[in-house]
């Protein structure tokens, strides 16, 4: 047995407890840090070879473990740019050097340039909608740009497409077959059997443009045909509301004669009231330089009252009032008129072993060989969590547990110091034997 060996073992024990106390101090210091993940100290023994009746004391070594995969408590705030992740995944952020890293700290605020930056100074990254709906790059960070929520001035978007759906009453009478009496001829005397709907779209300057849709039944097949065959036909004709007549009891004739119609077509339905053909219609409005592709495939023909609703795209000239972020990570600009426009989509990233990520200053992580490669995806896909706007994830530190750890570390450190002190006393005895 070596006295020096026992003293060195005691020193290794004191160093191990000092490391344990260091992780405790880090956890306690960051108990209120957004998205902080607790660290802990794990001990393992070091054994030296022994022979016969002599025992050589070894020592102890420590390793640090991270609880990155443990969810922290989520609390709600009043800021829509505060973000929390419920479930797996990390925000992708970048620091001043432009290197993408991962974090759970979603306390983002707008800086002087409009970028969303968290308390540690890292910018939130996302995919822009400038070229349409973005696609995720699953194995890298290509295509990501800082999320900027500065949306000043007025924005107007012309309508290019729309959806019109509803029901056409199957009990409506068939209109006279003479083409001159149909709405598309701009000379019809409409009755209760011709249904008119109106829809608002937007021109290139954000001005509202209203269109009148006329639906008229033009034929019925008798007796009732077989399944899948045409049972009835309806004509749909579209006019600019601004061209409607104002002096009589009907909107006809619209200004421009037969050329006033901006779109027309036929809808056919089967015996079950389902549409067979005619679900696509294009409004060609040369006066407003608009071409609007309308989807009418949602119409049915059933024994119920006429009903219809239209939802075109486009946007009136309106200033941005607020910015919102939904659970799928889409950042919307909310305009004063109540309309919204997608600006960015925030992805999440994950690795196979989050607890093995490399911890860096600023409560961010980088991937390494032990954690596995980074995989990127949109929230609520491929096992990734949900983004909660107006919320923050707190640290997952158990304060009561850390205080207990601190007391245990203190006791163990003291005990190891006593071993060292005893070894020192024995050495004094050996030295004094020579005197």
Secondary structure, DSSP 8 states (H G I E B T S, - for coil): --HHHHHHHHHHHHHHHHHHHHHHHHHHHTTTSTT---EEEEEEEE----BTTB----EEEEEEEE-TTS---EEE-S-TTBEEEESS-EEEEE-TT--EEEE---B-EE-TTSBEE-TTS-EEEEEESTTSS----TTS-TT-EE-B----SEEEE---EEEEEEEEETT-----S-GGGSGGGT-----TTEEEEEEEEE-TTS-EEEEEEEEEEEEE-SS---TTS--EEEEEEEEEGGGS--SSSSS-S-TTGGGGEEEEEEEEE-TTS-EEE--EEEEEEGGGTEEEEEEEEEEEEESS--EEEEEE--EEEEEEEEEEE-TT-EEEEEETTS-EEEEEE-EEEE-S-GGGSEEETTTEEE--TTT---EEEETTSTT--EEEETEEE-----HHHHHHHHHHHHHHHHHHHHHHHHHHHHHHHHHHHT-
